[in-house]
């Protein structure tokens, strides 16, 4: 009888301890909110919104971001989460446009009119806030898989450009420029679609490694609508079209959207 009682007590204790262990392993699903750290190398480009930008001039640019992730479980199901956070992201791209000497602010007394093309590489830095609905599977082995859809709200913090000119004239011409501050030409906010898919690997307890690939498609214009952001109408060779007085013809406001693909690497605690 005593042996049976001891065995019963032992089985009861084993059951209690095993339930506690499994409860700890599934604690990630039970928490209302969890936090993580994120790093996001990315490949960005600018998509022209007007034909005056050279169609073969779009260029990609490598960028990087880092920040914090937050997931909130808003229902009884662990499969649906509201995902947000904050990160500092640098990206950009390149465009080619027609320019003349007045574009780079040469001395007004200079009699020679320089015309040509500008190959400009843009570098933007944004404080980015994602607002996503995340849908994930139950744990399969040590892995869970997810897809997320929502919006990116970006606040521009810096904007620079590297300028490479190709002039039609020979001899002394205006030089190329680097790290040109163009913050006054770039809109303060940007808004876009965020589509992300990936997986999480449980490392230990509540700690998960996070891997994702994100497509960030911005639908707002990066350029401000100002007089300085009017583009010159290009001729067939890409340099400015000139009127009867020999002056460059001014066209529309510049328009382009900033897009990028990100590789998301992070860890949840």
Buried (B, 14 or more C-beta within 10 A) or exposed (E): EEEEEEEEEEEEEEEEEEEEEEEEBEEBBEEEEBEBBBBBBBBBBBBBBBEBBBEEBBBBBEBEBBBEBBBEBEEEEBBEBBBBBEBBBBBBBBBBBBBBBBBBEBEEEEEEBBBBBBBBBBBBBBBBBBEBEBBBEEBEEEBBBBBBEBEBBBEBBBBBBBBBBBBBEEEEBBEEBEEBEBEEBBBEEBEBBBBBBBBBBBEEEBEBBBBBEBBBBBEEBBBBEEEEBBBBBBBEEBBBBBEEEEEBEEBEBBBBBBBBBBBBBBBBE
